[in-house]
Amino acid sequence: MRSVLLICCLLATGFGAAAQIKDSATLALLQQDTSAKVKVVTISISGNKKTKGYIILREMQFKEGDSLLTATLARNLQQAHDQVYNTTLFSDVAITPTFISPTQITISVVVKEKWYIYPTPQFQLVDRNVNEWIKIYNADLNRVIYGVKFAHYNFSGRRDQLRVYLLNGYARNISFAYSAPYSNSALTEGFSVAAGFTQNREVPYYTTWFNKLLQFKNGDFVRNVFSISAGYTVRKSFFKKHSYVLSYTLQNVNDSLLTSRYNPNYYGSAKSHNGYLDMIYSFQYANTNNINYPLRGLVYGGSALKRGFGWKGGINMLQLDGYFARYLPHGKNWYSSFQVNAKIKAPFEQSYFNQRAFGYGDLFLRGLEYYVIDGVAATLGKYTLKKKIWAFDVPVPFKNRLASKIPFTIFAKTYGDAGYSYNKPEFYSVLNNRLLYSGGFGLDILTLYDINLKIEYSLNQLGEKGVFLQMRGGF
């Protein structure tokens, strides 16, 4: 009797919320009867002009013919929404159930595809980040890379990505990469291939006592790099992924860089030509509401990299990395996150080429963006507390396939970071082998395709303060 009453309530309220039940009374009633079930009769998909329907169905944890507990129906729909959205193929996903009898439902999935093809002109910085380019090099336009990038983020409709780069300027880069995450009939395995040739007019050859990079240059290209790689991925569940990558790199640098005037330990040997193999295994668990800008969920994983066939000397290295991130909603538009990263390299006697720690990619302390902190072992923790303060849409005044409106969501935040990077005594610097900490406050501006502009005012333990900019894309 309670189950029949429950279904009548659902029918009366319409149960029309996309991927969630917004009526609190209905939700409470659903959670009361833990034994009632409904059968998924059909799942219809619309809006997918390029993406194959079975790619969307693969990311949903239920299928046609399954029976779902009504008490967990809202959670199942929300989870399916998050998983489809996290393919990064769509700018909007709506999942709506309709009751066709007291024990049967149909589910409608409506997606809005992103624009996948980007033959775009490129303007890239040779420096580590925009903050370094502006402050240290006064936004010198001679230090830019320009050219054309062709990217297709859904080449065959199976979420396969093709990228081709033709770049010139302060550095040259000719490269391509292709990845297909759903390459078998079960949609649980994938592969990737890539190759490229790069030339650089300057090469960082030494990190000073004050954690600044010294650049080697002589007016011409001083480093040539050819690389080729192949990868294999296994993702049998929704949240866990195993990756295996094998790559070969051939580098040669100007002979003068290896002299005593610059850095004879750059490669750990006197050879200016070096070819080496990298073997990488990585594991990732990711269960979040938005993989590009998480507000709720859990991410963790690790990797092991073996460089070279030997154990020590030259470029030989074993590197282990691990990370953990927790994202928590607190209600009333408040959110927090805690992230931890750690890495260690063996043996501790490493060439300069293998000593990178903080200051590259996403591994940095906010407020220490101008510094490079080398090390053979490092750990970093970040805490952020934020509140959504404003959300609005800006209509696009002309018709286009990209978007009819541009959404903006603004978060105010405060944060604190702490880290430690260990290096051998002969490579000590001001920021090595000591506790590092920084903090600050700022704004995150989230817009179309999960593009995120971060404006941060940070302070560090050296007494320095300033405004720093970061930007992240949504593919």
Order of alpha helices (4+ residues) and beta strands (2+ residues): alpha-alpha-beta-alpha-beta-alpha-beta-beta-beta-alpha-beta-beta-beta-beta-beta-beta-beta-beta-beta-beta-beta-beta-beta-beta-beta-beta-beta
